[in-house]
Structure formats: structure tokens, C-alpha cells
Amino acid sequence: RFLRKIEHFLQMSEDRQTHTVPAGSGERSILAKRVLGTAATISDFDAHLAACADRVRSVFNSYMQLSSK
């Protein structure tokens, strides 16, 4: 849900299909506030994004181990 929410905000703001999180601090700050709430910081956003990526990676790795057996 978190990644999909980011994707939707990015695509609405750029009015095109995109999957790239902005590198600039201004754009990241805006995205953080839109996704996590007005008090969110870039650090909050980056922490949530990293945790989500870790969960996805873990599930993917588990799936790949099961499918190779």
C-alpha cells in the first residue's frame, strides 16, 4: 500500500506514468508530507521506504527459495 500510494502521488503530480522517487530534497519533502502527513520529514519518508523495500525483498527471497525447491 505504501509503495502504491507513493506511485499514485508521483503520477498525479507529474501527470504521467512514472516510478522514480525524486532525488531533490524539495520534491522529496513534498512527497513525504503527502504520503505520511504534514509533520513528516525526508528522514521519516526514507525510513519508511527502506523498511518497505526490506519487507518486499524478504518476501521475494522467500518466494524464490520455495520455487527453486
QUITASUL-V974412 format. One record per residue. N is the residue number from 1. RES is the residue in one small letter. SS is DSSP state (h for helix, s for strand, l for the rest). Layout:
# QUITASUL-V974412
N & RES & SS
N & RES & SS
This chain:
# QUITASUL-V974412
1 & r & l
2 & f & h
3 & l & h
4 & r & h
5 & k & h
6 & i & h
7 & e & h
8 & h & h
9 & f & h
10 & l & h
11 & q & h
12 & m & h
13 & s & h
14 & e & h
15 & d & l
16 & r & l
17 & q & l
18 & t & l
19 & h & l
20 & t & l
21 & v & l
22 & p & l
23 & a & l
24 & g & l
25 & s & h
26 & g & h
27 & e & h
28 & r & h
29 & s & h
30 & i & h
31 & l & h
32 & a & h
33 & k & h
34 & r & h
35 & v & h
36 & l & h
37 & g & l
38 & t & l
39 & a & l
40 & a & l
41 & t & l
42 & i & h
43 & s & h
44 & d & h
45 & f & h
46 & d & h
47 & a & h
48 & h & h
49 & l & h
50 & a & h
51 & a & h
52 & c & h
53 & a & h
54 & d & h
55 & r & h
56 & v & h
57 & r & h
58 & s & h
59 & v & h
60 & f & h
61 & n & h
62 & s & h
63 & y & h
64 & m & h
65 & q & h
66 & l & h
67 & s & h
68 & s & l
69 & k & l
